[in-house]
Amino acid sequence: MYPWLRQGLFLLPPETAHEVALNTLSAGRFIGLPRLLGGCGESKPVELMGLTFPNPVGLAAGLDKNGDHIDALGQLGFGFIEVGTVTPKPQPGNPKPRMFRLPEHEALINRLGFNNKGVDHLVERLKHARYDGIIGANIGKQKDTPVDQAAGDYLTCLDKVYPYCDYVTVNISSPNTANLRELQDTGHLRELLAELTARRDRLATEHDGHRPVLIKIAPDWEDPALNASLEVIGESGIDGVIATNTTLARTGVNGHRHANEVGGLSGAPLRSLADEVLKRARRVLGSDFPIIGLGGITRGEDAAAKQRAGADLVQLYTGFIYRGPALIAECIRAWHLDAPQQRA
């Protein structure tokens, strides 16, 4: 069914199609539409960070920025759903158009810029969510907050989402908020992680429960800088890493009419770059450090390859838009068929 639905959706501008698809899915939840599209979800639990994930395949942040569609998306078969990125206050993001399809490459370019309804809206949605899988909240800084004051934005969001989600992801790697990636530099990163882990520990005491806090990193690194930042992450006490966000590179899509659009590239062309960062993260951080693999998964084998590269779980975004809910079950099956093999 999904290929026919996609054909119609792709006649619409990308953001319009996004809204129509999510609103339809939520409206159809009451007649079982998401379950019909997703089929029977597979139960293949994974234990990580003190949490039990119903299966290893999750939805990445960005699709449901405001948590308005958690229950409908949950019925598609995901083992976990990450909502956001949200900021302390609502903000409109960058001017439109700001999302572009590259269907020949199973890719997207976006420069959305953390458009969202604000953390308070997300908290209300989290309070009312009935999805029984794992929910992560992805948090960011306000567009106009200077980098040297960014910690305040992250701490504000962390305080508010902490009681209502299962884990929190700190987004310091979007290419669409000016200077945000400076927070990956070792000096800024060390200070930010120290504040985050201290606040996490305080909140764990206040709320009688530990919520893991993860850092989402970029794929665009020189090796020495990546190694240095990963070492800071490993020493910080942070709970895990998501590798990776979108890329500024255009390898594999050069010549496409949208290739020169400003923004982050996601989808199949990102796969090899994201996998290399994932492998490096596993080598630097060691065998036990939690890592979620993201970037370029369009087939079940891509998820299995991330497992071999060192991922404990995976997330989907662009591949899900192109392939639909069938990709979820395909990735779950490939992941568990590949489980006995050793990591690369």
N, C-alpha and C positions, 0 to 999 in steps of 0.2 A: 504493500500500500504506500509506503513512504516515498518511493521514487516518483509516483504520480503526484503526491502532495508537494514534493520538492519542486517539481516542474512548474506548478502553479505559483508557489511562493517565490521562485526565482524570476518571475515576471515582475515582481515588486522591487522597489529599492531595498537594499539590505536591511536597514533599520526598520522599515515598515514591515517587511517580511518577518523580522525577528519578533516584533510586537504582536502581529497577527497570529503567528505560530504559538507563542506562549499563551496568549489570551484564549485561543481556541482549545489548547491543551487543558488549561484550567477550567474552562467552561465545560469541556467534555469529561472532566474527572467524575462527574456525578452519574454519567452513563457508562463509565468504564473505558473511555477512549484511550487513555494512556496505557492501560493494561493490554488493550487490543493491539496497539502499535508496538508495545514492547514485548509482548508474549510473556511467557512464564519466566520470572526472574530466577536465577540460579543461586542457591545458597552455598557459597564457598568461603566460609569465614576466614579472616586474617586477623591475628592479634598484633597490634603495633601501638606503641606509646601508651600502653595501658588501656587501649580501646579495642573493642571487637567490631571490626568492619564486616558486614554481612557478605561482601565479596570485594575483590581487590580493585574494582573499576569504579572511579568516581567522575563526577562532573566538575570541571574546573570553574573557577570564579570568572565572572564576566557575562555569562549567559543570563543568570538571574541576579542582576546587580542589587536589587532591593529586597530580595526574599519574598516576592509576591507570588511565586509559583512553586514553592518547595514541595508541597504535597503532590501536585500533578507530576512534576519531574521525578519525584521519588517512586511513582508507580511505574516508571519505565524500566526499572530494574537496576538502577545504580546502587552500589554499595555505600556510597557517601556522596554528599552534595556540598559544594562550597559556594557560598553566596557572597556578593560584593563585587568589586571593591567599594566600600563606603568610606565616607569622610565625616568629620564631626558635624559639619553643616551641609545642607543640600547644595549642589552646584550643577550647572548645566553642561559642563564639559566643553569641548572644542566646537567651533562652528561646523555646520553640516555643509556638504557631504563629508563624512568622516569614516565611512566603512566601504570597502570595495571588494568585490568577488573576483577571483582569478580561477574560474572553474576548470580550465584546462590543466591547472596545476593542483587542484584540490586545496586551494589556499585562500586566505583573506588578508587584507591589509586594513588595519584600523588605527585611528587616532582619536578615539573617543574622549580620553582625558578625564577619567574618573567621574563621568556623569552619573549622579545618583541622588536619591531623595534624602540622604543624611542618615546618620547612625541611629537616631531615635526611631525613624520609620522602620529600619531593619529590626530593631529590638522588638517592636510591636509584632512584626511578622513572625519572628522567632518564637515569641511567647505563644502564638496560636498555631504553630506548625504541628501537624500530627504524624508526619513522616517518622518511621521508627528506625531508620538508618542513622548514620553518623552525619552531623551537620557541622561544617566549618564556616567561620566568618572571616572574610578577607578585608583587611583594614588598610587605609592609606592616609596620606596627608592632603590638606587643602591645597588647591592650586597656588594660592597667593601666600602660603606659609613659607618663609625662608627655610632653607635646608638646615641651618643651625638652630632652628626652633621646631623642627619636624617632630622631635620626640614627644612634644606636648600633644600634638594631634593624635599620634599613635596611642599614647597613654589614655587620652580621653576615650578613644574608641574601644580600647582594650577593657577599660573599666566598665563600659556600658554593655558590651556583648558577652563578657566573660560568664555571667550566670546563665546564659540562655543558649549556648552552643557547646559542642563537644571539643572543638579545637579552634585556634585562631591563627590565621596566616597574615604575616606582615609583608605588605607589598612594597618593596623598595626598588623594583626593577622594571616597572612600566616605562616604555620609552616616550609616552605621550603626556607626561607631566614634566615641565621644564626642570632640569637639574636633579630630578628625583634619584637618578642612578648614582649621583655623587655619594649617596648614603651607603653604597657598596664599597667605597674606599675604606681601607682598613681603619683609619682614624675615626671617621664618622661611625663606621660600623661597630667598632668596639664600644664606643660610648652609648650608641643606641641599644645594643644588645644588653649591655649592663643595666640600663634603665628598664628595659622590657622584662628581663628575667627577675629583677628585684620586685617589680610590680606584680608579675605573675605569681611569685611566691607569697606576696602579701595577700593577693586576692584568693589564692588557694586556701589560706588560713581563714580568711573572712567568710568564704563560701563553702568551707569544709569539703574541698575537692580540687584536684589538680586538673587544669585544662592545658594540654600541650600548646605551645606557641612555636610556629614554624616561620622560616624566612623563605620568601620566593625570590630566586635569583635570575639574572639575565643570561642569555647564551653568548653575548658579545663581549668576550674577554681576551686579553693577551694572557698567555699561560702563567707568567709570574704573578700578575695581579690576581688571577683566579686562585692560584695556590695560596697566596697571602691571605685573601679574604676567607677562603675555606678554612684555613688554620685558625683565624679569629673566630669563625663560627664554631668550630670544633671545641675551642677552649672556653666558649661563652656560657655554656650551660643551657643553651637554647635546645628545644626538643626535636627539631627536624628541619629539613630543607625540601623545597619544591624546586625541581630543575626541569624545565626552565620557562621563563616568560617568552614573549615574542621577540623577534630579531629585527635589527635595522638593516641587516644584510639583504641583498636581493639575488643571491646565488640561486640559480635554477629558474628564475622568473624574468631575467633580463630580456628586454624586447617586448614584454607584455605591455598593453596600453596603460595599465595601472602601475607598472613597476616603479615609476618615479614618484608615486604618491608618498607623501610624508606619513610615517606611522610604522607600527610593528607588523611584521609579516608572520603569519601562523599557517599551520597546515603542513602538507607533505614536504615542501621544500625546507622546512625547519628541522626535519627529523634527524639528519646526520649531525648537525651542529648541536642540537639539544642532547643527543646521545653521547657525544664526546664530552660535554660538560658533566653529564650524569656519571660517566665512567671516571672522570677526574675527581668528582666529588666523592665517589665511593672509595677511590684509592687514598685520598687525603683524609677523609673522615673515619675510615675504618669500616669493618664488616657489620658492626652493630648499630651504627648511627642511622636513624630513620630518614629515608629519602623517598619522596614521591616523584615519579617520572611523568613528565608532561612535555608535549611538543611533537607534532607530526604523526600521531597515531591515526591511521586511516584504515588499517586492517588488523585482524587479530594477531598476526605475526609481529606487527610493530610493537604491540604490548608485550609479547613474549620476549622480543629483543631487548626491551627496556628492563625486563626482569633479569635477563642475562647480564645486562650492563650494570645492574646493581640496585634497581628500584624495588622497594618493598610494596608499593602500590602504584597505580597509574591514574591519570585523569585525562578526560577527553574534552575537546571543545570543537575545533574546526572540523575534525573528522566526523564528529557527531552531526554537524550541520549538513555535511555532504552525504553521509551514509545513513543517518537516522538511527533509531533505537536498535536495529539489528546489530550494529557495531558493538553494543554493550555485551550482549551474550557471546558474540564472536570473540571478543577480547577475554572474557572470563574463561571460555573453553580453552583458548590458546594458552592462556596463563597457566592453567592447571595441567594441561598436557605437557607443558614445558618445565614444570616445577622441578622434576628430578634432575634436570641438567644443571651443571655448575655455572656460576656467573663468569662472564668474560673477564 
